[in-house]
Amino acid sequence: MTLDRRTATALLVAAAFFMENLDATVIVTSLPAMARDFGIAPVHLSVGVSAYLVALTVFIPVSSWAADRFGARRMFMLAIAVFTGASVLCALTQGLWSFTAARTLQGIGGAMMVPVGRLVVLRDTPKEDMVRVIAILTWPALVAPVLGPPIGGWISTHWSWRWIFLINVPIGMAAMAAAWTLIRSSQPQRPPFDTPGFILSGLGIGLLLGGIEAFSRPDVMAVVSLGALLAGVALLLLSAVHLHRAAHPLFGLAPLRIATFRVTAIGGSGFRIAISAAPLLLPLMFQLALGYTAVQSGALLLWLFVGNLVMKPATTRIMNRFGFRTVLLGNGLLIAAGFALCATVTAATPYWMICVLLMFTGMTRSMQFTAFNTLGFADVPQAQMRDATTLFSVLQQMNSGLGIAVGALALSIAEALSGTAAGMATPHDFHLAFWLIAGLALVATTDSLFLPAGAGASVLNRR
C-alpha cells in the first residue's frame, strides 16, 4: 500500500510538473498570432516567456520555507490554485505588459509546486528506488517542452491562443482533488524566514535573466542591458556569501560540496540552457524562415517526443552498463552534434530528414536529462535533501529561463552579424544561432571530465 501511494504521489507531482513545464513552451508556436493581436514583433514576446520562468525561479526557495511553515499538502494545493487562476488571467489579457504580469503570477504559482512536490516524493524514496522515481519526475521536463509547441500551434490555429491557458482550469481542479487524497498532511514548523537571502537571490536572478533578455531587444540600450546583467551577477555572488554564512539560510549550499551534485549543477546547467533554447528557436525557424504553418512546425517537434519515447526504456540499462561519466561525455558530444546539424536545415531539406534529425536530438536529450537528474541526488544524504531539491529546482528553472533568453540573444547576435533588421531573421541567421548553441553544449561537456569513473554507483546496478 505504501509503494502504491508513493508511486501515485510521484505521478501526481509529475503531472503538476507537466502542467507547469507545458506552459513554459506551449505559446512558442502561437507567438506570431499573439504578436498580431498585441501589435508587436514575435521575438519581443519572449519577455512573456521569460517572465514566467523568472518568477518560477525567484519564488522557488520561498515555497520550500512555506512548505515547512504551513505544511506540504496545503502549499501544494495553494500553488495549483494560484497557477490555475493566473492561467485565466493570461487568457483575458489584451497587451504585452498585462500578459507579462499575468504570466509572472502564473510563475509564482508554478514555483510553489516545483520543490514542494519533489521534496514530498524524494523524502519518502529509498536509494534503491531512486532511479525509477527520478525517471517519473523527469518525463515532464522532456515531454512538456515538446508537446507544448504542437498543442499551442493547433489551438491557436483552430480556436484561439487564449484557449491555451483556459485548458489549465479542469486540469488544475483534478490535480487539487488528487493532492488532497494522496499527499499526507504534515506537521507545520516555524522556521525563520531568511529575508536578506530572498532579496539578494531574487533580485540577482531577476536582473541576470532580465539583462540577457534585454540584450536581445533592439529597443533597449546596450548599457542598460549590461548594467542589469552585471548587477545580477554581483547580487548572486553576494547571496552565495550570505547563504554560506547565515544561521538559517533560505536554502543551504552544502550539496555543492558533493562532487556528483556539483557536476549536475554546473555542467548540467550548460546543457539545460542549450536544450531550453531549442523550443524557442526551432518553431520560429520553421515558421519565419522556412514558411511552415504553426500546425506544421508544431507537428515536426513531435519527433522530439518520439525520440524521447524511443530512448526512455534504454536509459537505465545504458547508465548501468557504461556508468554516468561515460554516458554524460559521449552523449554530450552527440547533443552538440545535433545542434550543429540543425544549423544545416534549409527549405530544400527533405521533410523526412528533418524528422529523423529531431528524433535523434530527442533521444540524446532524454538520455542526458535522465542521467543528470539521477546523478544529482545519488550521493545526497536525507539530511541535505531539502537543500538539494530546492537548489536543484532553482538551477533547473533558472536554466530554462536562461535558455529562452539565450536563444533569443543568439538570434539577435546572428541578425546583428548578418546586418539583418531586428525581427526579420533569415535562414542564415537561424543557422548561426544554432551554431552558437552547439558551442555552448560542447563547452558544458567538459565538466563531466572531472567525474570519477565510479560516480553515482550507489544508485546503479552495475553488472
C-alpha positions in Angstrom: 0.0 0.0 0.0 2.9 2.3 0.8 4.5 1.6 -2.5 1.2 2.2 -4.3 0.8 5.6 -2.6 4.4 6.5 -3.3 4.1 5.8 -7.0 0.7 7.5 -7.3 2.1 10.6 -5.5 5.1 10.6 -7.8 2.8 10.5 -10.8 0.6 13.3 -9.4 3.7 15.5 -8.8 4.9 14.6 -12.3 1.5 15.7 -13.7 1.8 19.0 -11.9 5.3 19.5 -13.3 4.0 18.7 -16.7 1.4 21.4 -16.5 4.0 23.9 -15.3 6.5 22.9 -17.9 3.9 22.8 -20.7 3.0 26.4 -20.1 6.7 27.4 -20.5 6.7 26.4 -24.2 3.1 26.0 -25.2 2.9 29.6 -26.5 6.1 29.5 -28.7 4.2 28.4 -31.9 1.5 30.9 -31.0 3.9 33.8 -30.8 3.1 35.1 -34.3 -0.6 35.0 -33.7 -0.3 36.7 -30.3 2.1 39.3 -31.7 -0.5 40.2 -34.3 -3.1 40.7 -31.6 -0.7 42.8 -29.5 0.8 44.7 -32.4 4.4 43.8 -31.7 7.2 41.7 -33.2 7.1 38.0 -32.3 10.6 37.9 -30.8 9.5 40.6 -28.3 7.0 38.2 -26.8 10.0 36.2 -25.4 9.7 38.6 -22.4 6.3 36.9 -21.6 8.0 33.5 -21.7 11.0 34.7 -19.7 8.8 36.5 -17.1 7.1 33.2 -16.3 10.4 31.4 -15.9 11.9 34.2 -13.8 9.0 34.2 -11.4 9.3 30.4 -11.1 13.0 30.7 -10.3 12.8 33.6 -7.8 10.0 32.1 -5.7 11.1 28.5 -5.6 13.1 29.0 -2.4 10.1 30.7 -0.7 8.0 27.6 -1.4 10.3 25.3 0.5 10.1 27.6 3.6 6.3 27.8 3.2 6.0 24.0 3.0 7.8 23.7 6.3 5.8 26.6 7.8 2.3 25.7 6.6 2.5 22.1 5.5 3.4 20.5 2.2 -0.1 19.4 1.2 -1.6 22.8 1.9 1.1 24.7 0.0 0.9 22.2 -3.0 -2.8 22.7 -3.3 -2.5 26.5 -2.9 0.1 26.5 -5.7 -2.2 24.7 -8.1 -5.0 27.1 -7.2 -2.8 30.2 -7.9 -1.4 28.7 -11.1 -4.9 27.9 -12.4 -6.3 31.3 -11.5 -3.4 33.1 -13.2 -4.0 31.0 -16.3 -7.4 32.5 -16.6 -5.9 36.0 -16.3 -3.5 35.2 -19.1 -6.4 34.3 -21.4 -8.0 37.7 -20.7 -5.0 39.9 -21.4 -5.1 42.5 -24.3 -1.4 43.6 -24.4 2.2 42.6 -23.9 2.7 44.0 -20.4 -0.7 42.8 -18.9 0.2 39.4 -20.4 3.6 39.6 -18.8 2.1 40.5 -15.4 -0.3 37.6 -15.6 2.5 35.2 -16.6 4.5 36.4 -13.6 1.7 35.5 -11.3 1.3 32.1 -13.0 5.0 31.6 -12.5 4.7 32.3 -8.7 2.0 29.6 -8.5 4.3 27.2 -10.5 7.2 28.0 -8.2 5.4 26.6 -5.2 4.7 23.4 -7.0 8.2 22.5 -8.0 10.3 21.9 -4.9 7.4 21.1 -2.6 6.3 18.2 -4.9 9.8 16.9 -5.5 10.6 17.1 -1.8 7.4 15.2 -0.9 8.5 12.4 -3.2 12.2 12.2 -2.6 11.9 12.3 1.2 9.9 9.1 1.0 12.1 7.3 -1.6 14.9 4.8 -0.6 18.2 4.9 -2.6 17.4 1.6 -4.4 14.2 3.1 -5.8 15.7 6.4 -6.8 16.3 5.7 -10.5 12.7 4.7 -11.0 11.2 7.6 -9.1 13.6 10.1 -10.8 12.5 8.7 -14.2 8.9 9.5 -13.3 9.8 13.1 -12.2 12.0 13.6 -15.3 9.5 12.9 -18.0 7.6 16.3 -17.7 10.8 18.2 -18.4 11.3 16.1 -21.5 7.8 15.7 -22.8 6.1 19.0 -22.0 8.5 21.3 -24.0 8.0 19.0 -27.0 4.2 18.7 -26.8 3.8 22.3 -25.9 4.5 23.8 -29.4 2.3 21.4 -31.4 -0.6 21.8 -28.9 -0.2 25.6 -28.9 0.0 25.7 -32.7 -3.1 23.6 -33.1 -5.1 25.5 -30.6 -4.1 29.0 -31.9 -4.9 27.9 -35.5 -8.2 26.2 -34.9 -9.5 28.0 -31.9 -7.6 30.9 -30.3 -4.3 31.2 -28.4 -6.4 32.2 -25.3 -7.6 28.6 -25.0 -4.0 27.6 -24.4 -4.5 28.9 -20.9 -8.1 28.0 -20.3 -7.4 24.3 -20.6 -5.5 24.5 -17.3 -8.7 25.0 -15.4 -10.1 21.4 -15.5 -6.6 20.0 -15.1 -5.9 22.2 -12.1 -9.1 21.2 -10.4 -8.4 17.5 -10.9 -4.9 17.9 -9.6 -6.2 19.6 -6.4 -8.6 16.8 -5.7 -5.8 14.2 -6.2 -3.4 16.1 -3.9 -6.0 16.2 -1.1 -6.3 12.4 -1.4 -2.7 11.3 -1.9 -0.4 13.8 0.0 -0.3 13.2 3.7 -0.8 16.2 6.0 2.5 17.2 7.7 3.1 18.9 11.0 3.8 22.6 10.4 7.1 24.0 11.7 8.2 27.5 12.5 11.5 28.1 10.6 12.7 31.7 10.5 12.4 33.4 7.1 15.7 34.5 5.5 14.6 37.9 4.2 18.1 39.1 3.1 18.7 35.8 1.3 15.4 36.0 -0.6 16.0 39.7 -1.6 19.6 39.1 -2.8 18.9 35.9 -4.6 15.6 37.1 -6.1 17.0 40.4 -7.4 20.1 38.6 -8.6 18.2 36.0 -10.6 15.7 38.6 -12.0 18.4 41.0 -13.1 20.6 38.3 -14.6 17.7 36.9 -16.7 16.4 40.3 -17.5 19.8 41.5 -18.6 20.2 38.7 -21.0 16.6 39.1 -22.3 17.3 42.9 -22.8 20.3 42.2 -24.9 18.0 40.5 -27.5 15.8 43.6 -27.7 16.8 46.4 -30.1 14.6 48.9 -28.2 16.8 48.6 -25.0 20.1 50.4 -24.8 23.2 48.1 -24.5 24.4 49.9 -21.4 21.1 49.2 -19.6 21.3 45.5 -20.6 24.9 45.2 -19.5 24.2 47.1 -16.2 21.3 44.7 -15.3 23.5 41.7 -16.2 26.5 42.8 -14.1 24.2 43.8 -11.2 22.5 40.4 -11.3 25.9 38.6 -11.2 27.1 40.7 -8.3 23.9 40.2 -6.3 24.1 36.4 -6.9 27.7 36.4 -5.6 26.6 38.3 -2.5 23.7 36.0 -2.0 26.1 33.0 -2.1 28.2 34.6 0.6 25.1 35.3 2.7 23.7 31.8 2.3 27.0 30.3 3.3 27.3 32.4 6.5 23.6 32.7 7.6 22.4 30.6 10.6 19.1 29.9 8.9 19.6 30.3 5.2 16.7 30.3 2.7 18.4 27.2 1.3 21.8 25.7 2.1 24.7 25.4 -0.4 26.2 22.3 1.3 25.1 19.9 -1.5 27.5 21.7 -3.8 30.4 20.1 -1.8 29.2 16.7 -3.2 31.0 16.1 -6.5 28.1 14.4 -8.3 25.7 17.2 -7.4 28.2 19.9 -8.3 28.7 18.5 -11.8 24.9 18.3 -12.2 24.7 21.9 -11.1 27.5 23.4 -13.3 27.8 21.2 -16.4 24.2 20.2 -16.2 23.2 23.9 -16.3 25.0 24.4 -19.5 23.1 21.6 -21.2 19.8 22.6 -19.8 20.3 26.2 -21.1 21.2 24.9 -24.6 18.4 22.4 -24.7 15.9 25.0 -23.4 16.8 27.3 -26.3 15.6 24.8 -28.9 11.8 25.1 -28.2 12.1 28.8 -29.0 14.4 28.7 -32.0 13.0 25.6 -33.8 9.4 26.7 -34.3 10.4 30.2 -35.1 12.8 28.9 -37.7 10.2 26.6 -39.2 7.6 29.4 -39.4 9.6 32.6 -40.1 12.5 31.2 -42.1 11.1 28.1 -43.8 7.5 29.1 -44.3 5.8 26.4 -42.3 2.4 27.0 -40.6 2.1 26.9 -36.8 0.5 23.4 -37.0 3.2 22.1 -39.4 6.0 23.4 -37.2 4.4 22.0 -34.1 3.9 18.6 -35.7 7.6 18.5 -36.6 8.5 19.0 -32.9 6.5 15.8 -32.1 9.5 13.9 -33.5 11.5 15.2 -30.4 8.8 13.4 -28.4 9.2 10.3 -30.5 12.9 10.3 -29.7 12.2 10.7 -26.0 9.9 7.7 -26.1 12.3 5.5 -28.1 15.2 6.2 -25.8 13.4 6.1 -22.4 13.3 2.3 -22.0 17.0 2.1 -22.6 18.3 4.9 -20.4 18.5 2.8 -17.2 20.2 -0.1 -19.0 22.7 2.3 -20.6 23.6 4.0 -17.3 24.1 0.7 -15.6 26.2 -0.6 -18.4 28.6 2.3 -19.0 28.3 4.5 -15.9 27.4 8.2 -15.5 30.8 9.6 -16.6 31.0 7.8 -19.9 27.3 8.4 -20.7 27.5 12.2 -20.0 30.7 12.6 -22.0 29.6 10.6 -25.1 26.0 11.7 -25.1 27.1 15.3 -24.5 29.1 15.3 -27.8 26.0 13.9 -29.6 23.9 16.7 -28.3 26.3 19.3 -29.6 26.4 17.5 -32.9 22.6 17.6 -33.0 22.5 21.3 -32.7 25.2 21.6 -35.4 23.0 19.6 -37.7 20.1 21.9 -37.0 22.2 24.6 -38.5 22.2 22.8 -41.8 18.4 22.7 -42.3 17.0 24.7 -45.2 13.8 24.9 -47.1 15.2 22.3 -49.5 15.9 19.8 -46.7 13.6 16.8 -47.2 10.8 16.6 -44.6 11.7 13.1 -43.6 15.3 14.1 -42.9 14.2 16.9 -40.5 12.0 14.3 -38.7 15.0 11.9 -38.3 17.2 14.8 -37.0 14.6 15.8 -34.5 14.1 12.2 -33.3 17.9 11.9 -32.9 18.1 15.1 -30.8 15.1 13.9 -28.8 16.9 10.7 -28.0 20.1 12.4 -26.8 18.3 15.0 -24.7 16.3 12.2 -23.0 19.5 10.4 -22.1 21.2 13.5 -20.8 18.3 14.7 -18.7 17.8 11.4 -17.0 21.5 10.9 -16.3 22.0 14.3 -14.8 18.8 14.2 -12.8 19.6 10.8 -11.3 23.3 11.6 -10.7 22.4 14.8 -8.9 20.7 13.0 -6.0 22.7 9.8 -6.0 25.0 10.8 -3.1 22.9 13.4 -1.3 22.1 12.3 2.3 18.5 12.6 3.6 19.6 15.4 5.9 20.5 17.6 2.9 17.6 16.5 0.6 15.6 19.7 1.3 18.5 22.0 0.4 19.4 19.8 -2.6 15.9 19.7 -4.0 15.5 23.5 -3.6 18.9 24.3 -5.1 18.3 21.9 -8.0 14.8 23.4 -8.6 16.3 26.9 -8.6 19.0 26.0 -11.1 16.6 24.0 -13.3 14.2 26.8 -13.6 16.9 29.5 -14.0 18.4 27.3 -16.7 15.0 27.2 -18.5 14.7 31.0 -18.3 18.3 31.4 -19.5 17.6 29.0 -22.3 14.8 31.1 -23.7 16.7 34.3 -23.2 20.0 32.9 -24.6 18.0 31.5 -27.6 16.6 35.0 -28.3 20.0 36.6 -27.7 21.7 34.1 -30.1 19.2 35.0 -32.8 19.7 38.7 -32.2 23.5 38.3 -32.3 23.1 36.4 -35.6 20.9 39.2 -37.0 23.5 41.8 -36.0 26.4 39.9 -37.6 24.4 39.5 -40.8 23.1 43.0 -40.9 19.5 41.8 -40.8 16.8 44.1 -39.5 15.6 43.1 -36.0 12.6 40.7 -36.1 13.3 39.8 -39.8 15.6 36.8 -39.3 16.7 34.8 -42.3 17.6 31.1 -42.5 21.2 32.0 -42.3 20.6 33.9 -39.0 18.9 30.8 -37.5 21.8 28.6 -38.7 24.3 30.9 -36.9 22.2 30.9 -33.8 22.2 27.1 -33.7 26.0 27.1 -34.1 26.3 29.3 -31.1 24.0 26.9 -29.1 26.1 23.9 -30.2 29.2 25.6 -28.9 27.6 26.1 -25.5 26.7 22.4 -25.3 30.2 21.5 -26.3 31.7 23.6 -23.5 29.3 22.1 -21.0 30.5 18.6 -21.8 34.0 19.4 -20.4 32.6 19.5 -16.8 31.9 15.7 -16.9 35.6 15.1 -17.4 36.2 15.7 -13.7 33.8 13.0 -12.6 35.4 9.8 -11.2 34.8 6.7 -13.1 32.5 5.2 -10.5 30.5 8.4 -9.9 26.9 7.7 -8.7 27.5 4.0 -8.3 25.2 3.9 -5.2 22.1 4.1 -7.4 23.3 1.9 -10.3 23.0 -1.8 -10.7 26.4 -2.5 -12.4 26.9 -6.0 -13.8 
